[in-house]
Amino acid sequence: MPAIAWAFSRNRKAVRWRTVIWATALQLVFAVLVIKTPPGQEFFGQMNSLINKLLSFQEEGGKFVFGNLALGPGQEGSLGFFFAFQVLTTIIFMASLMSVLYYVGVMQKVVKFFAWIMEKTCVVSGAEALCAAANIFMGQTEAPILVRPYIEEMTESELLCIMVAGFATISAGVLTAYVGLLRPYFPDVAGHLIAKSVMSAPAALLMAKLMVPETASPKTMGKLDISYQDTSVNVIESAANGASTGLQMALNVGTMLVAFMALIAMLNAIVRWMTGSVGLPPTGIENMLGYLFAPVSWLMGVPWKDCAVIGQFIGEKTLLNEFVAYVHMTDFLRANPGALSPRSIVIGSYAVCGFGNFMSIAIMIGGIGAMAPTRRKDLARLGILALVASSLATFMTAAIAGLLVN
């Protein structure tokens, strides 16, 4: 994947190989520690248990409002699987929790710790390191708020780095939603998605700096200044504000899925009619995406027999969004138990985990463009490049996980 990024680099001679080596090393070291060493496996298990415990707290809140509709399949009194009552409610709870953690100052310290490691090892500016670290926990338009005062004067390389970090990662709120979807069929999914989120931060720096190397002098080089301030008067208001934000996110996700699932069904009907009318076997969009992205799946280490299925999910994530891909992955695992190898499921869950899709380009232009209106054209110009770089970063983390998972 780094070789592909280097091949499309704007200035190969300007690439800082220390950044490339350290960004790669950080991914490998973290992956080996978490997946292969006993202390790392213990940490992995604890993180998995923590997310599952948080989901159980969310279920209590959902059950109070929605009754047994909030109980997932397999639980006593469950009425079955209901996306709106069992997944979207997770986003509301996690948004509220993260708001509280930022209010009391916990998350700032965690973000600064990860940022310090990346700044010192990868030789990137403070703004780049902070934004990459914040994207482990925050969304693609929330993380840049930490470096808002510097966006107007950022170099083009810094701007691309912020975009790639946003596309290659996911927020804590949607991470728990994905866990809620997949854990009945992939019990260790929480630990793997946490590992993927951490690995994606240096992976994003790596791909961004390969494709658009730094040739100027960033203003925040050597400085780690977080500008984020919570204006809530107390922790209660902070929790309430977070819940309101989470509700908006949940409604957006639900609305988007209703529209996209309907559009996919309509397009599938049209494509099947067209292929059938010319004497070909009726073929849906999912099959086409599967064949198109099957080679990508194979390059990441997916056994060939599973490549078309994993390729379908990767294609849906790229062309539509990761929620659609995860919903279809869950549907496939539910309907076809044992059809995919455990290794394929791990690689697929990593490869789909990220905000990198065409719709996110518009979201990023709108979000960061509102903070720095003079950079809107630069954001639009870098959009496709950022999508490609973030996809390569996501595929790299998936390939590393595939190498280490038995």
Order of alpha helices (4+ residues) and beta strands (2+ residues): alpha-alpha-alpha-alpha-alpha-alpha-alpha-alpha-alpha-alpha-alpha-alpha-alpha-alpha-alpha-alpha-alpha
